[in-house]
Amino acid sequence: MQNLQELILAGQTDTAIQEAEAALAQLPASGFQQVIGKDLLHLQQPLTVFLNHFYKAMDEEEELDVKAIYVEMNSFTTQYDRWFIHLLAYESAARRDNLDWLTDFAGESEKSLTITGYETLQEANKNYMQSEGYRDDQQRQACELQEYLVILRFQELVKHTVAANKGKAPWADVPMFIGAHDFEDLMFIIQ
């Protein structure tokens, strides 16, 4: 797991995905293996629209000088009913070494973008928690690998969306911090 954390922090998303999927595939069958090979790239267009609307609102309505954006997935391991993306704007560039800055946002999205395509994983997480699957070492390991994969696929989505909008949208040139609530230590940064 340590190697996966290092790969995530180094921005080696593709390698981390391959390693996590290979490790998860070797564990006994559970509802978590369904994440293998399943990306979130179908959400690129909705995420582009969401970021366009957010940046415009922050720039024009809130009159913020946006220097950084935090693209955050909700606390997906405990919130089974809906997985979503929330955006925060900052008027100063932040750093990874001290996460206190996360609470000092200047603006936030009024709405959120629902993550689709992982509904069966949401159900697997719910069943895992309700059945106390965490008491079984192999189920706990499968759940942890699935958590890494969800975060990695989320980061992959944002990376592809930003790359597709470079030179087209002003937000694509702003540093993006990508993470999931309760997993801020695995934050990925696009400069």
N, C-alpha and C positions, 0 to 999 in steps of 0.2 A: 504494500500500500504506500509505503514511503516513496518508492520509485514513481508511482503514479502522481503523487503530490508534487514531486520535483519536476516531472514532465509538464504538469499543468502550469506551474509557476514559470517554467521556461518557455511556455507558449507552444510546446510540441504536442498540440492537440491530436493530430493524426496518429502519432506513435502511442500516445496515452490511450486513445480509443482502441487501437489494435491490441495492446497489452491487457486492458481491462476486459475486453470482449473475450479474449483467449482464456483468461483466468476464470471468468464467469461461466464459459462453456464447459469447463472441466468440473464444475461443481454439480451435485445432484440436481435434477430438474426441480424447478420452482417457478413461480410466476414471474420471477425477475429476469429469466433468460430471454423473454420476449423483447427486451430492449436491444438485443444483439442485432446489429445491421440496420437499425431503425433511426434515421436522423430526423431533424426538425426543419430541414431546408425548405419544406413546403410553406413555411411561415415567413420567408424572406420578403415577399411583397407586403403582407400585412404589417410586418415589423418596420419596413420602409415608410409606410403611410403613418404608422404610429410615431416614429421618430420625427418625420416631417412636421406633423401636427404639434408635437411636443416642443420641438425647437422653435417653431414659429410662435407658439404661445409664450414661451420663455423670452424670446427676443423682442417681439412686438408688444405683447400685452403686459408682460411683467417687466419689460425693459431691462432684462438681465444681460450681462456680458458673460455668456456661458464659456467657461474655460475647461470644464470637464463634465462628463455625464456618467452616472452610475446606472447601468442596466442590470436590474436585479430580478431574479426569480424568487417567488415567495417561498416560504418554508414548506417545501413540497413533501418532505418526509412525514409531516404531521397534518398537513392540510390536504386531505384526499379528494375533496369534492371538486376543487378547481385549482389548477396550476396556472399561474399567470406571470406576466412581466410588468414591472413597475419601473418608472424612470425618475431619476433625481438629477437636478442641475446644480452645478457649483460655479461660483465666480472666481475660484482660484484652483489651480491644479493641485491635486492631492498626491500622496505617496502611499505605497503599500506598507511601509515599515511601521506606521502608526495609524491604526484604523479609527482613531477618535474623530477624524474628519468626517466620517460617514454621517454623523448626526448634524453636521453644520451645512446642510444643503440650503440653497437659496430658493429653489422651486421644485415642485414635484408634479408628476402627471396626475390629472384629476381622475382619469380612468386608467384601466389596465388592459393589457392584451392577453386574452386567454390562450394558453398553449394547448393545441389540439394534436391528436395523434398518439398520445400516451395514456389514454383513458384506462386501458387495461392494466397499465403499470400503477396508476393511481389505486385501482382496486387491489392489486397485489400488495401495495404498501398498507392499505387499510387492513387487509386480511392478516398481514404479518404482525401489525401492531395489536390487533384485537385478539389474535390467537397466541400472542406472546412468543412469536417465532424467534425473537432475539435471544431466547433461552437456549436455542440450538446453535452451536458454533458454525455449522455449514450454512444454515439459513442466514445467520447474522453476516457471514462473509459475503454471501450472495447479495444481500441487501446493500451492504457497503459498496460492493462493486457496481451495482445498479445505480447507487447514488452518484458515484464518480461519473458513470456513463451519462446520466441525465445532465449533470453539470457540464461535462465535456461537449455533449451535443448542443446544449444551450450556447456555450461559448463558440462552438463551430457556426451556429446560426448567426450570431452577432458578427463574427469575423467575416463571413461571406456577405452579409448585408452591408457592412461598412465598405468592404472592398468593391462591391458592385456600385456603390454610391460615391466613391472618391471622385472629386472634381465635379460632381453633380449636385450634391447637397452639402450645405455648410456644416452640418453636424458630423459629417463623415471625416472632417479634418480636426475635430475636437477629440482629445484623449477620452477613451471609453474604458471604464472599469466594469468588468463583467463578473457577476457573482450570484450566489444564491443565499438567501437569508439563512443564517446559522452556519454557513460555509464560507464566510468572508476570508478565511485563511487560504482558500483556493482561488482567490480572485485573479483573473487574467486581465491584462492591460493592453489596449491597442493604442499606440501613440500616433 
